Amino acid sequence: MRIFIEAGLAFILALQGAVGDWLIAPMRFFSYLGVEEFFLLALPLVYWSVDSALGLRVGFILVTSNLINYVGKLIFVGPRPYWVSRDVRALWLTETTFGVPSGHAQIPMTVWGMFAAYAKRKWVWVLTLLIVFLIGFSRVYLGVHFPHDVLAGWLIGALILWAFVRFWEPLGAWIGKKTLGRQIFAAFLASLLFIVFGYGTWALRSGYQIPEEWVENALFAGAEHPEPVNANSIFTSAGTFLGMAAGAAWMRSLGGFKVAAGSLLKDTLPKRILRFLIGLAGILVLYLGLGAVFPRGDALPFYVLRYIRYVLIGWWVTGGAPWIFVRFRLVGG
């Protein structure tokens, strides 16, 4: 990997030196389009207020891609550019994980790609690929990823997107024939597979000592202290997956929750906005409230509490909030 790191450093230094500072603001904007927090706001908006079928696809591909990205980082143990060279300007200072594969390349490829695959329009694909490219390019310019990090992220993201597009319909038809209890049990087993897959990889790296030079260079750049071996993301993804699946199955057993982009006359814009505001308030209560109540740490009991917290958040998105919307006639005419 050394040859990729050296070539990548040369490319980043040449890029930052040739372009100048005027590109910092737009590149930070495109990087924001790939952060997890942006998708966590966009997902409920799409599911509650734009198109529920698309929102469900986006939700599941997001949590799956997030877990695979975390595992990939633990497998490859790739540094950030500014961890290995003080000549690189770190223009995005919040990264603490390993660099390869780039999450800002992989996850936008899956999420934005799902939008394009669902729309099935050429111009949407062109716009999506442009956005995905600019997000990936921004990570290189901002000095937080090597070019090979981004390329690996795009490749893995494309494979995940293909798998979802290929198997979503047949898998959905198969699971839809099961009873509610069996659907929830299947989701629970899937979330346990998430944990076994992720936690097993984490266990292999739990004794890893990040080189002191990487830490010193990161702190010299003004960035946060690297903490790349952390199991929180595993339980976040697994819990959210179970919560979303259980919530969606429960709502389906009650008659379902359906929002379509083209039904504005029947489902007015004020109702769509109100649903998002009510639902978002519930997320904040669960996220901030349980975050304040549940203790945090790096031991298994703390991870279990995190898992429960995100099960509830996922269930609220696809079950709790939609039930309120249907119950109080905030959906349709």
Secondary structure, DSSP 4 states (H G I P E B T S, - for coil): -HHHHHHHHHHHHHHHHHH-GGGHHHHHHHHHTTSHHHHHHHHHHHHHHT-HHHHHHHHHHHHHHHHHHHHHHHHH-PPPHHHH-TTS--------S--SS-HHHHHHHHHHHHHHHHHT-HHHHHHHHHHHHHHHHHHHHTTS--HHHHHHHHHHHHHHHHHHHHHHHHHHHHHHTS-HHHHHHHHHHHHHHHHHHHHHHHHHHTT----HHHHHHHHHTTPPPP-----HHHHHHHHHHHHHHHHHHHHHHTT-----TT-TTTS-HHHHHHHHHHHHHHHHIIIIIHHHHS---SSHHHHHHHHHHHHHHHHIIIIIHHHHHHHTT-S--
